[in-house]
Every structure is written in C-alpha cells, then in structure tokens.
Amino acid sequence: MTSEVEIALPIYFSDSAANRVKALIAEENNPSLKLRVYVTGGGCSGFSYGFTFDEKTNDDDTLIENSGVTLSVDPMSLQYLVGGTVDFIDNLEGSRFLVNNPNATATCGCGSSFSI
C-alpha cells in the first residue's frame, strides 16, 4: 500500500501567476528566467512587495515550481511571506502580480504595501 505525502510549501505559487510567468518567459525567449518576489522596507504601511525576473538563484533561495516555471524567494523576504500566495490578476483595474499575505496586519489601497 502506497501513501502519498503532501509537502506543505512555505508560499503558494498560483496557477494564474505561473501561467503569466510562462507567457512572459516565452515572450523574452529566455527559459532561464524565474519570477523573484521580495519584501523591502518602505511604502505607506512599512513594507513593500516587489517582483522581478531573474536568471540567477542564490544557494539560500527557496524555489517553488508550478507548470514548469519557478518562483524564487530570498530567506529574509520568505519570513514575511510564509503561508501567503503569489497570484496574478487581470481585470478592469489592470494586470499585476500580487501577494495575498495572511501575516499582514494592515495593507494600503495599492495592495503592494503592508505591515506586520
């Protein structure tokens, strides 16, 4: 009898975000690119989320794969993002990557700034 063990990921990389990353990588014609999410100080609520495409990974980065593409997070940022979701939305307000973060005690109207 074989049982499957589900490994809990520190942060969830949504299908919507992964599909958008896949499309952007195809446009750039660079399969080495990974979406990097990070947290910096600043913004109207104390911390801000940032997203960039990066070819490099550091030894201590957390890498999460979905649909053949990779999300990378540095350890300093990961501590603020554990349990969250990196998502992509495309609606009347525009298209953007975002983080749904259960650790945030307050957020601002722009959705890219938060406090813990």
Beta strands, then each sheet from edge to edge (+ up, - down):
strand 1: 12-13
strand 2: 34-41
strand 3: 47-54
strand 4: 62-66
strand 5: 69-73
strand 6: 85-91
strand 7: 94-100
strand 8: 106-107
strand 9: 113-115
sheet 1: 1+ 6+ 7-
sheet 2: 4+ 5- 2- 3+ 9- 8+
end
